[in-house]
């Protein structure tokens, strides 16, 4: 097995990040007309990000990580919940998976208290 240098690995990670961006923009473009194609683009972007350890950050909030559906108005339900602390709840209408994200304001307030 050939060892890859640090510079080469950084280059691969950069190229992978660019590919993920392109695939997610294509998924956004095809989400309404061809949802199956958009789902495949999201799945490819997820696999590339996992293989090259690319962090998705806020890009993760654009699709369901269980069924790889790119979220549009008809495939997503957004709710605000105020149980122990305020959060936004995304529910995929294709597979029913729920994702919870705390409010940014709440995170900042907690950081100031600590």
N, C-alpha and C positions, 0 to 999 in steps of 0.2 A: 504494500500500500504506500502510495506516495504522499508525503507530508506537504501540506499547503502552507505557505508563508502567511504572516499576519497581513501584509499589504494585499495579497491576493484574496484573502478571506474578506477583508474590508471592501474590496472592489466587488466581490460576488454579492455581498450583503447590500451594497448600494444598488447594483443592477436589479437584485431581487425586489428591493423596495420600489424601484421605478416600475417594475412589471406589475407589482401588486396595485400600484396607483392606476396604471393603465387598465388593468382588468376590472377594477372596481368602477372606473368611469364608464367602461363599456357595459358593465352590468346595470349601471344607472340608466344608460341610454336605452337598453333593451328591456328594462323591467316591466313596462306597460304592455308592449306589443308581443314580446316573446319571453315569458317568464322562465321557461325551461333553459333557454340560452343564458339568461341572466344568472340563473341558479348555477349553471356550469361554470361561468366566469368567476362567481364568488367562491365556488369550491376550489377552482384552480388557484385563485389568489390565496386562499386559506392554506392550501398545501405548500405553496411556495414560501409563504411567511413562516410556516412551521419548520420547513426543511432548512431554511437559511437563518432562522431565529430573528426574524424581522418583527419588531414591535408594531402592532397596529394602532395602539392608542385610541383616539376618538373614532377612527375608521371602523372599529369593532361595533359601533352602535348603528351601523347602516344595514346590517344583515343579521339573520338568525343563525346562530352557530350550531344549531341542531340539524335544521333542514336546508341551510344555505340559501334561503329565500331573501332576495334583496327587498328591503322594506319600502313600500309605497303606501299611499293612502288606503288602499283596499286590503293590504296584507298585515297591517299593524294597528294595535289599539294602545293608546297612551293614556295612563292614569296617574294622578298625583295621590300619593298615600302619605298620611301623617302618623303612622304608628311609630314606634319609639322615636323616630326622627324622620323628617320629610325626605321622600324619595320619589323618583319617577319610575313607574313600572311600565315596561314595554311587554306586550303580549303578542306573539306571532299568531296570526289567525289561520295559518296553514297547519302548523303542528301543535299549537297550544303552549309552547314553551314561554316561560316568564323570565324577564331580566330586570333586575332592580339596580338603579343608579342613584346614589345620594345627590342632593342638591349641592352645587358648588359652594353656594353661600354657607351652607351648613358645615362643609369641610373647613372653610376659612375660619368660621367662628370656633370650631373645635381646636384648630391649630393655635389660635390666639389664647385660648384658655390654658393650654398645656404649657 
